Amino acid sequence: MENQETSRKNFIKLLTKSLGGAIADNPILNTLIGNEDVLRLNEVQQEFMVKYGIWMDENIHVIKQIKAEPNNMEWRKKMMALSEEAADMQETLTDFMKDRTFGLIYHASIQKMRAEIGD
């Protein structure tokens, strides 16, 4: 349990830092959300974002590999598995998106992912 708490705190620190850059670069986000808003997520939302962050890192890696090796079936299978994981998270994500702060943080993370994969 202590390890999960440490992971959550580390993720929040990293998310806050990465959001700081995204906020500074995006005047619209800058007016909507500040770093302190990340800390307003409740414990369940924070745990979801940790899980989502791990999924997002894996997804970025697989997308980059598929771009490098478009015919590699192993990477395509991995992408299908990640897509299934995303589908499993969809109901929770839809519920959390009703929260303005969560929605802004989620959208900032999507922008970060798109920037990393070059979309």
C-alpha positions as a Markdown table, in Angstrom:
| # | Residue | x | y | z |
|---|---|---|---|---|
| 1 | Met | 0.0 | 0.0 | 0.0 |
| 2 | Glu | 2.9 | 2.4 | 0.8 |
| 3 | Asn | 4.4 | 1.7 | -2.6 |
| 4 | Gln | 1.1 | 2.6 | -4.3 |
| 5 | Glu | 1.0 | 5.8 | -2.3 |
| 6 | Thr | 4.6 | 6.7 | -3.3 |
| 7 | Ser | 3.7 | 5.9 | -7.0 |
| 8 | Arg | 0.7 | 8.1 | -6.8 |
| 9 | Lys | 2.7 | 11.0 | -5.3 |
| 10 | Asn | 5.5 | 10.6 | -7.9 |
| 11 | Phe | 2.9 | 10.5 | -10.7 |
| 12 | Ile | 1.3 | 13.7 | -9.4 |
| 13 | Lys | 4.7 | 15.4 | -9.2 |
| 14 | Leu | 5.5 | 14.4 | -12.8 |
| 15 | Leu | 2.0 | 15.3 | -14.0 |
| 16 | Thr | 2.3 | 18.7 | -12.3 |
| 17 | Lys | 5.7 | 19.3 | -14.0 |
| 18 | Ser | 4.5 | 18.2 | -17.4 |
| 19 | Leu | 1.3 | 20.2 | -17.1 |
| 20 | Gly | 3.4 | 23.2 | -16.1 |
| 21 | Gly | 5.0 | 23.1 | -19.5 |
| 22 | Ala | 1.8 | 22.5 | -21.3 |
| 23 | Ile | 0.1 | 25.3 | -19.4 |
| 24 | Ala | 2.9 | 27.7 | -20.1 |
| 25 | Asp | 2.8 | 26.9 | -23.8 |
| 26 | Asn | -1.0 | 27.0 | -24.1 |
| 27 | Pro | -2.6 | 30.4 | -23.2 |
| 28 | Ile | -6.0 | 28.8 | -23.1 |
| 29 | Leu | -5.0 | 26.1 | -20.7 |
| 30 | Asn | -3.0 | 28.7 | -18.7 |
| 31 | Thr | -6.2 | 30.6 | -18.0 |
| 32 | Leu | -8.2 | 27.4 | -17.2 |
| 33 | Ile | -5.9 | 25.4 | -14.9 |
| 34 | Gly | -2.9 | 25.8 | -12.6 |
| 35 | Asn | -0.6 | 23.3 | -11.1 |
| 36 | Glu | -2.4 | 23.4 | -7.8 |
| 37 | Asp | -5.5 | 22.1 | -9.7 |
| 38 | Val | -3.8 | 18.7 | -10.1 |
| 39 | Leu | -3.9 | 18.3 | -6.4 |
| 40 | Arg | -7.6 | 18.8 | -6.4 |
| 41 | Leu | -8.2 | 15.4 | -7.9 |
| 42 | Asn | -9.7 | 13.0 | -5.4 |
| 43 | Glu | -7.8 | 9.8 | -4.5 |
| 44 | Val | -9.8 | 7.6 | -6.9 |
| 45 | Gln | -9.1 | 10.1 | -9.8 |
| 46 | Gln | -5.4 | 10.2 | -8.9 |
| 47 | Glu | -5.3 | 6.4 | -8.9 |
| 48 | Phe | -7.0 | 6.3 | -12.3 |
| 49 | Met | -4.5 | 8.8 | -13.6 |
| 50 | Val | -1.6 | 6.7 | -12.4 |
| 51 | Lys | -3.1 | 3.7 | -14.2 |
| 52 | Tyr | -3.8 | 5.9 | -17.3 |
| 53 | Gly | -0.2 | 7.3 | -17.2 |
| 54 | Ile | 1.2 | 3.8 | -17.3 |
| 55 | Trp | -1.1 | 2.9 | -20.2 |
| 56 | Met | -0.2 | 6.1 | -22.0 |
| 57 | Asp | 3.5 | 5.4 | -21.8 |
| 58 | Glu | 3.1 | 1.9 | -23.2 |
| 59 | Asn | 0.8 | 3.2 | -25.9 |
| 60 | Ile | 3.3 | 5.9 | -27.0 |
| 61 | His | 6.1 | 3.2 | -27.1 |
| 62 | Val | 3.9 | 0.9 | -29.2 |
| 63 | Ile | 2.8 | 3.6 | -31.6 |
| 64 | Lys | 6.4 | 4.6 | -32.2 |
| 65 | Gln | 7.3 | 1.0 | -32.8 |
| 66 | Ile | 4.5 | 0.5 | -35.3 |
| 67 | Lys | 5.5 | 3.7 | -37.1 |
| 68 | Ala | 9.1 | 2.3 | -37.4 |
| 69 | Glu | 8.0 | -1.2 | -38.3 |
| 70 | Pro | 4.5 | -1.0 | -39.8 |
| 71 | Asn | 4.3 | -4.7 | -40.8 |
| 72 | Asn | 5.4 | -6.1 | -37.4 |
| 73 | Met | 2.5 | -8.2 | -36.2 |
| 74 | Glu | 3.7 | -8.4 | -32.6 |
| 75 | Trp | 3.5 | -4.6 | -32.2 |
| 76 | Arg | 0.0 | -4.7 | -33.8 |
| 77 | Lys | -1.1 | -7.4 | -31.3 |
| 78 | Lys | 0.3 | -5.2 | -28.5 |
| 79 | Met | -1.7 | -2.3 | -29.9 |
| 80 | Met | -4.9 | -4.4 | -29.9 |
| 81 | Ala | -4.3 | -5.3 | -26.3 |
| 82 | Leu | -3.8 | -1.7 | -25.4 |
| 83 | Ser | -7.0 | -0.8 | -27.2 |
| 84 | Glu | -8.9 | -3.3 | -25.1 |
| 85 | Glu | -7.4 | -1.8 | -21.9 |
| 86 | Ala | -8.5 | 1.6 | -23.1 |
| 87 | Ala | -12.0 | 0.3 | -23.7 |
| 88 | Asp | -12.0 | -1.1 | -20.1 |
| 89 | Met | -11.2 | 2.3 | -18.8 |
| 90 | Gln | -13.8 | 4.1 | -20.9 |
| 91 | Glu | -16.7 | 4.0 | -18.5 |
| 92 | Thr | -14.6 | 5.4 | -15.6 |
| 93 | Leu | -13.1 | 8.0 | -17.8 |
| 94 | Thr | -16.5 | 9.1 | -19.0 |
| 95 | Asp | -17.7 | 9.5 | -15.5 |
| 96 | Phe | -14.5 | 11.4 | -14.4 |
| 97 | Met | -14.7 | 13.7 | -17.4 |
| 98 | Lys | -17.8 | 15.3 | -15.8 |
| 99 | Asp | -15.3 | 16.9 | -13.4 |
| 100 | Arg | -13.8 | 20.1 | -15.0 |
| 101 | Thr | -10.4 | 19.8 | -13.4 |
| 102 | Phe | -10.1 | 16.1 | -14.3 |
| 103 | Gly | -11.1 | 16.9 | -17.9 |
| 104 | Leu | -8.5 | 19.6 | -18.3 |
| 105 | Ile | -5.8 | 17.4 | -16.9 |
| 106 | Tyr | -6.9 | 14.6 | -19.1 |
| 107 | His | -6.9 | 16.7 | -22.2 |
| 108 | Ala | -3.4 | 18.1 | -21.4 |
| 109 | Ser | -2.1 | 14.5 | -21.1 |
| 110 | Ile | -3.6 | 13.7 | -24.5 |
| 111 | Gln | -1.9 | 16.8 | -26.0 |
| 112 | Lys | 1.4 | 15.6 | -24.5 |
| 113 | Met | 0.9 | 12.1 | -26.0 |
| 114 | Arg | 0.1 | 13.5 | -29.4 |
| 115 | Ala | 3.2 | 15.7 | -29.3 |
| 116 | Glu | 5.4 | 12.7 | -28.4 |
| 117 | Ile | 4.1 | 10.5 | -31.2 |
| 118 | Gly | 4.1 | 13.3 | -33.7 |
| 119 | Asp | 0.3 | 13.6 | -34.5 |
